[in-house]
Amino acid sequence: LEAAASSEYLRRHPMRTPLLDRRSNEYWLFHGTGWDAVKVLTREGYDCRVSRTTGQFGAGFYLAENASKANQYVPCPDCGGNALHRSPTKAGGCFSHCRHDVSRGYGLVLFRCSLGDVHVATQYEGGKYKGTLEHPVRRPPTKTGRLYATHDAVMGERQSHGATNLDDPRKPLLYREVVLYDDGRSAYPEYILQYDRLQAPEAGRPALVTYDNPWDQEPPPPAPELYESELIARYSQYRTPGSS
């Protein structure tokens, strides 16, 4: 695996999170969701059979190297809104002007992920990576010249590393996304990270802002409390039961 093209690519373009084991391309990666789902993930693991089929890379389990990216999917604990893919009418929720949105104890899960021979998607095509509503993508692409051998995971590359969106060049990925499609064996929920969203004095709004459409804007700069290395170090006491 260390000689694979994907491993060489990750050495030239490393993740923001640490490489834990180069023999399996193991990294810490973030997953953002609500507290109810956090409880399920830390007890049962992830299950791609219940994944949304409308994600950019089909029906898989999505992770990010950036805590600020994962934060976009974490809803307000009070109203259930102010997050991507959350209805603004659910329980009185909203997207970007939630009065409960600051200092409410949000949560991310930090997974230890074995990516294996990951397929790096530098030229995004919806038909290839997402599929259709009737036939969504549910596994990584096959390896070149090997009809029945698939890659182990998919990494959607970001614009800053030269990636393009062939469907609409004006809307490339702004963040890396890693997608797993297996039955929960490739990633272990090692830490629960509890954090607050901070008020940005100059704008009078939360420092970490979620957008209705992540394609449309450059990501906001993360608050200092949410840089990846600091999150890992600061919240080590939230290690999940069973972690070694």
N, C-alpha and C positions, 0 to 999 in steps of 0.2 A: 504493500500500500504506500510506503514512503516514496517509492519510485513512480507512483501513478501521476498522470498529468494534473489531476485535481490537487494532489498534495503539493506539487511543485507550484501550482498557481497560488495556493494559500501561503506558501512560504514567501512568494514575491509580493502578495497582497494580503498581509495577515489580518486576522480578526482584531477587533478592539478588545475582546476578552482573551484571557490566557489560553494558550494551547496546553492542555493537560496531559495528553498522551498522543505522540505523533504516530504511534503504531495503529491507531484507530481514528485519527483526526478527532480527538475528543476535546470539546470546548465547553465552557459555561455560556449559556445563552438565556435570554430573558423571554418570558411569556406574560402578557398582560391580560387580565380578565377580572371578573367580579369575585367577591369573597366566597359566594356559594360554590363557584367553579373551582376556586383555590382549594377548598376543602376536598372536593372530589379528586382533583389532580394529585394532591399530596397523599391521599389514601388509596386511590385506585389506579393512578397513572392516566395517561391520555388514551383516547380510543378514536381512531380516525373514522370509524363507522358512523359517528355522530357529528363529524365535521361539516361545516357549511360547504356547499358545493359551488358557491359563487365567488370564492377567493381567487386572487390573481393567478394562483398556481393550483387551482382545483381543490379537491376535498382532501386536505392534509392538516397536519398539526404545525402551526406557524410559530416561529421563534425569531428573535432579533439579537444582533450584537449590541444595539443601542438601547439603553433603558428608556430614553426619550421616545423611541419608536413604540416600544411595548406599552408605555404610559398612555398612548393614544387610544388603547382598547380597554382601559380600566374605567369603569363607570363610577359615578358618584354613589357612595354607599347609601345616601338618603333618598335621592330621586330616581336613581337608575339610569340617568342620562349623562350627557356631556362626554360621550365616547363614540368612537366609530362603530357603526352597525347597531347602534342603540336607538330605538324609536324615541323621538322627542316628546311623544305623548304618553310613553309608558310611565305609569305611576307619577305623572306630573313632571316627567323628566325634560331635559333640554340638552342642546349640544354645546354651546360655547359661553353661556352667561348664567351658569348655575350659581345660585346664591349660597349653596353649601360647599362650593368647590375648593375652598382653601382650608388646609389643615384638618382633613377629615380622616386620616389614617387609611390611605390607599395601599394596595398590595400587589406586588409582582412575585412571580415564582422564578427562581433561578435554577434552570435544569442543567445537569451534567449530560452532554449529548455526544454520542459517538456517531459522527457523520459518515464515516467510511469513505468510499469512493464517491464523492459528491459531484453531481452535475452542476456546472457553473453556467447560468443562463445570462449571457451578455447581450443577446439579441432577442428581446421579448416578442413573442407572437401568441396572442390569445388562443388561437386554434390549437397550437402545440402544447401550451403550458396550462391553459385553463379548461379547454374543451367547451362543451355546450351544456345547457341545463339538462338535456336528455342524456348526454354522455360526458359527464365531467371527468377531468383527469383524476385518477386515483393512485397513480404510482409514478416513480421517476422515469425518465426516458431510458430506452435501451442503449447499451454501449455500442460504439461504432464497430461494425463488423461482427457483432455477437447478437444474433437474432433474439435469444431468449434471456440474455443476461442484462438486468437493469442496474442502473446506478443505485446507490443506497439512500440518497437524499438529493434535494435540489437547493441551490443557493441562487436567488435572484440578485444579480449584481447591481450596484448603484451607479448613477450617472458619473460620479467623481472618479470611477475606475473605468470609464469609457463605455459603459453599457448604453444601449439604445432601445427604444420601444418602436419596433417596426410597424405596429398598428397605428401609432401616433407619435412621431418623433418629438413632439412638443411636451410629451408627458412621460419622461423616463422615471424609473424608480429613484427616489431620493435616499432611501435606506436599503441596506442589505436585508433580505428576508431568507430565512432557512426553513425548509418545509420537509417534514417527515411524513411517510405514508404507511408505516408498518403498524403492528398491533400493540405498540407501547413498549417495545423492547429496547429502543435506541436512545431513550432519554430518561433520566431519573430526576425527580423533583428534589433537589438537595437543600435549597434554602427558600424560605418565605421572607420577602423583603417588604417591610412596612415603611411607608414614607408619607410625607405631607407635600402638597402642592403649595408653593410659596407665592405670595402676592408680589407682583412686579410694580414697584412704586411709580415708575414713570408712566405706566399704562393703566394702572388701577385694575388689573386683572390677574388671574393666575399666571405664574411664570412659565408653567408648562401648559401650552394651549393645544387642544385637539381641534382638528379640522374636519369639516364635512367630507372633503375630498382630498386625500393626501397627495394626489398627483399635482394639485394646482399651485402649491406654495412650497418654498424652501422651508425645511424644518426649523422650528425655533431653537435657539441655543438652550441646552439643558441648564437647570439651576445647579450651582456647585454641589449641592447635597446629592445630586443624582448622577454624577459621573460614575461610569461603570466600576472602576477599581475601588472607588470609595464606597459604593453600595455593597460590594462584596465584602470589604473589610468591616464596614460599620455594622452590618446586620448579621454577623456570623452567629449570634445567639439565637437566631430564628431557624437554625438548621432543623430540617424535618426529622421526625422520629425514624429511626432505622438507618440514618446516615452514618457512615464510618469515618 
